[in-house]
Every structure is written in C-alpha cells, then in structure tokens.
Amino acid sequence: MLEKEYQYYTTHEDELLKQYEGKFIAIVGEEIAGVFDTELAAYADMKKKYPLGTFLLQHVLPKKDRIIHRYHSRVAFG
C-alpha cells in the first residue's frame, strides 16, 4: 500500500527537496496533491479530498534529518 507514492518520492527526492524543503507534501499516485506547513494541516485537508490509505504525507527533509514513522492498524476484510 502506497508503494507507488513512496517510490515517486524517493525517485524525485532531490528535486522535491530543492522545491519543498521543510514542508509536508501529499502524494497521490505519482502527483503532488498538496503542499502544507504542518502535518496536521496536510492530514486535515487531504482526508476531506481522498479516502484514508490512498495518499502519502511526507515531510520533505534531507536524509540526515529524516525520521520514519510507520503506523499500523487492525483491519478486517470480510
């Protein structure tokens, strides 16, 4: 899930860093769907436009400053 979005980020990381350093970007598919100053603003805006689990929020920081958070939730498929 969200592999395409994360692959887009890693492939374009250098150019995204030049353009959006310090910002939070939202990626849907292979497109930037929004640019935000805070993670909360990004989440609030994106959840109005897209279903949860269909967009990636990424803090645009140099690798040396980046912290990776992974969140897991229980999901039942029936």
Residue pairs with C-beta under 8 A, 6 or more apart in sequence:
1 53
2 53
2 55
2 56
4 29
4 30
5 27
5 28
5 29
5 30
5 55
5 56
6 56
6 58
8 27
8 29
8 30
9 16
9 25
9 27
9 56
9 58
16 25
16 32
16 60
17 60
17 61
17 62
20 35
20 60
21 60
21 61
21 62
22 60
22 61
23 35
23 36
23 37
23 59
23 60
24 35
24 36
24 37
24 38
24 39
24 41
24 42
24 57
24 58
24 59
24 60
25 32
25 34
25 35
25 36
25 42
25 57
25 58
25 60
26 32
26 33
26 34
26 35
26 36
26 42
26 45
26 46
26 55
26 56
26 57
26 58
27 33
27 55
27 56
27 58
28 50
28 54
28 55
28 56
33 46
33 49
33 50
33 55
34 42
34 45
34 46
36 42
36 45
39 57
39 59
42 57
43 57
46 55
46 57
59 66
